[in-house]
Amino acid sequence: MRALTERLRQESHGSAAYDRLLATGDHDELAEVLTAPGQPLWARELAAFRLGLAGDRRAFESLVLLLNHRDPPRCASAAYALARLDDPRTARAAAALATNELRVAYALHPVRLLVELRAPEAVPALITTLERRLGPHDPYRRVALACVEGLGTLGDPRARRVLTEALAHPALAEAAVHALARIPERQR
């Protein structure tokens, strides 16, 4: 929260509007910022973040858009708020963002959010994303590593095959060994 508020204070140039949004307890006022025309991005992010932490589902769409933003701190704050929003649509949206090959450069935070949510969509989405990252010269190693680590955290046997394939990639091998060690052995 502190990193978010400091970053947004700088973006707003310490405006009175920033102070008002930070101080208000009125969820309707915050929700209005999300739909009113002409609102700056910092204001929308602050309103969505605060509503998300409060469990107000009116923040969902804005938080999903921020989760897919090109600016990693915005993605991180959106993921944090979405994890606490408790909206049943969150896992499906995060899975769609994590597996969207056109937006793979921004998939790191959706992948991490899926792991935190431990939703049914998580393992299939992480497997799909990791499979696509295992090609030669793939530039998205951070996303691949997050998938490997996440699959280890989730410990689902369905991930065994793709994690075994990840062993052949030097940047992923150590994490894949640890991830495979966390998957229970098959019952005979």
N, C-alpha and C positions, 0 to 999 in steps of 0.2 A: 504494500500500500504506500509506503514512504517513497519508494523509487517512482511509482506511478505519479503520485501527487507532485513530487519535485519536478519530474519531466514535464508534466502538464502545466505546472506553474510557469515554467520557462517558456513553453509554447504560447501561453496566454499573455505573456509579458506582465504577469502579476495583476491581471485585470480584476475589476470589481465583480464581473460576471463569474470568474473562476472562484473567487471567495464565496459568492452566493451559492454556487453549485456544490461546493465542498461542504458548506455549512447546513444546507437545507435538509430537513427531514421529510419533506413533502415528496412522496413518490410520484404524484401526478405532475408536479413541476419538473422532476427529472425525466419522466416519460415524454413530456411535451418537447423537451430538447431533442429527443430522438426523431421526432416527426416534423418539427418546425423547419420551414425552409431557411436556408442561409446560415445555419449553425456551423461554427468551425469544428473541425475534426476533434480538437482537444476537448471541446464541450460535449460532443456526442460520446467520446470515449469515457470521459469522467462520469457522465450520466448513466451510460450502459454498465460500467463497472460497479457503480454504487447500487444500481437496481439489481444487478446480478448477485452481488453479495447479500442483498436483502431477500433474495428468492423471488423477486418480481419478474415474472416471465415475459413481461413486455420488453425486456432487454434482449431476448433471445436472438432476434434477427440481427440487431446491431452487433452483438458480441460475435456471432458467426462471421459477419463481414470483417470484423477486426481480427478474428482468428486467421483469416486468409490475407491479411495485409502484408505489404512488402517490408514493413518495418518490424523487425523481431521484437522490440519491447512492446509494441501494440499487440502482437500475437500472444506474447507471454501473459500480458494482463488479461486479455480476453479468455485465454485458456484457464487461468486462475478463477475468473468469475464464473465461467461456464461450468467448471467442476463443482462449484458451490450452488449454482442455480437450481439444480435438481429438476431439470426439464427433460422429459422422456425423449425429446427430439435431438438432444445433444449428441449422443453417440452416433446416430445415423448421419448427422451433419459432419461430425469429425471424421467418420469413415469415408464419406464422400470427398472431403477435402484431402485426406491422406492418400487416397487412391487416384486423385485427379492428376493424370500425367502432365497436363498442360500447366499445372500449378505446383509441381513437385518441389520447386525451389522454396516453397513456403509450407511444406508438409511437416516440418520438424515439430511444431507445437501441436498440430492435430494428432500426430502419432503419440506424443507424450500424453496428451489429454485422453486418448483412447485407453492407454495403459492405466492411467489414474482412475478412469471410470469403471474399468473391468466389465464392460458391457459385452453382450453376446457378439456384437459387431467387431469387437477389437481384434481378436485373433485372425479372422479371415482378412480383414483390412490390412493388418500388419504383414501377414504372409504375402498378400498380393503386392504390397508396396516394396517389400524386401526382394521378392522375385525379380521385379523390374530393375532393382538397383544392382543386381549381381552381374550385369553385363560388363564387358570390358570397357574400361575408361569412363565409367559412369561418374559424373562430377558431384553427385549428391551423397557422398560417404557419410556425412553427419546424419542424414535421414536414414540411411541403411543401418548405421550403428544404433540409432535410437530404436529402430525396429528390432534388431537383434537383442538389445538389452530389454526392450519391452516384452518380447516373446519369452525371454527367460524369466522375467518377473511374473508373467501370467502363467507360465509352467504348463501350457496346454500341449498334449502329445501331438496334436495336428501340426505343430511347428517343427517337429523333429527333422523332416525331410529338408526344408528350406534352411534350417540352421546347419545341417550337415553340409549343404552346398556352400554356405557362407564360410565354412572352414577353409576353403580354397582361396579365399581373398585375404591377403596379409593384413589389411586394415581392419578386418572384421574377425579374424581367426580367434584371437584371445577372448573377445566378448562372446563369440559363438560357443567356445568350449565351456565358459561359465554358464551360458544360457542352457546348453544341453544338459549340464549337470543338475540344473534345477527342474528338469522335466522328469516326472516319475517314470520308472521303468514300466514297460507293458506287463499287464497281468497275463500269466500263461494259463 
